[in-house]
């Protein structure tokens, strides 16, 4: 299942991995058989590419900030220190590359990716293999566990 069970759908039993369907009473055992990989793609030599190279990459906290629709307070409550991952934030409500580092361009970050209810395994931009402007694309690839 590409997402967790909702409490409105099933109840987790005491063993920690068996769920009972609230509607039918059927029981299922959830066993992890795969994990998702993550890839971030940007246009070569665009503002995103230049910034990522200047800062020598993006941290997990920065990726969460870029792709999240949560407020800074919600991210802080979830353990993301926006003061450290976005030290140059100018509080104009627009996520910009310059928020990550003063050496980066003041260009809006345009994240694209699968929605939280999607089981998308591959994400394309404006046509197969093309990245336009300064968009950041998030692609997921499922890998089976051995």
N, C-alpha and C positions, 0 to 999 in steps of 0.2 A: 504494500500500500504506500503510495507516495507521500502520504501525510499521516499524522497521528490520528488516533480515534478521538472523536469529540465526545464529551461527557453526555451529550444529548443522544448519542448513537449507541454507546456501549459502556459498561462498567468494568473497570480493572479489578480483577479478583486478587485475593491475598497473596498468591504466588508471584505477582509482579509482572507476569507476561501473558496471562490468559484473560481474554475479554469476553463478556457475556452481552449479547445484543439485547438492548432494552425492548425492542419490538418483538423479536421472535423467540428470545431465550436461548438461541444457538450460541455455542461457545467456540471461540477461535483462539489459537495460540499464535502469538506474534513472535517470529524469529527473524532477526536481521540477516539478510542474505546478500545485501549490497550496500555500498556507500556512494554518496554523490561526490564527484570532483567539481572543482570550480575553476573557470578560466575567465580572465578579464582581457578584452581586446580593445585596442584604441587605434586610431588612424596614425600611421607612421608620420613622424615629423609634425604632427598637430600639437596643439597646446597641451592636451592630455599626455601625449607621448613625451614631450619635452619636460613637463613637470615631473612625471614619474621617473624619468632618467635623472633629473636634477636632484630629486629627493632620494634617489637610489631605491625606489619601490614604494609600495603602499603597505601599510600595516593592516592587520585584521580590523582594528578599531576604525581606521580610516575608511575601509571598505564598508563597514557597518554604517558609518556616518553618511557615506555617499549614497548607498542604496536604501537607507531606511527612510520611512515617512514619519518616524517618531520625532518628537521634539527633543531638544538638547537635554531637557530635564528628564525625559523618559529614558534617553540613552544613559545619562548619568546614573539613574536609579537602577539600570540594568548592568552597571559596571564599566561603561565606556566613559573615559575621561576626555571630554571634548576639549578641555583646556590643553591637554597634551597632544591629542591627535589632530586638532584643528587650531593650532596656536595663533594663526593670523586672521581669525574670523572677524569680519567687519560688521556683523550684526545687521546686514541689509536684507536678510531673509532669502538671499540667493546663494546657493552653494556654488562657489567659484574655486578654480584651481589655486588662485592666490590665497584662499583661506587655509590651504594646507601648508603653504610656504611662501614667504614674501618674494622669492625669486621666480615664482610661477606667474603666468599671465592672469589678469583679472578677466577670465572667460568663464561663463557659466558651465557647470558640470551637468551633462545631460545623460543620466543613467537610463539604461533600458535593460529589461530582463523579464523572466517569467514571473507571473503573479504568484502569490503565496498559495493559491489553490491549484496551481498548474503542475502537471507531471512532465513538463517540457524537458527533453533531454538535450536538445540542441537549439540554439537561438541564432537566427540570422538577422542582419541589419537591413539596410535598404537594398535588398536583393542578395543573391548568393555571393558570399565572400567580400562584399563591399562595405567599407566603413567611410562614412562621410562626415565632414565637419569635425567637431570635437566631442563626439558621443562616446560613452563608455558602455560596452556590451558585456553582459554577464551570461556565460554559457554553462550549462550543467551537463555532465556526462556520468552516467551510471556505470559503476564497476562492480562486478560480482566478487564476493569474498571467496577465498580459496577454501 
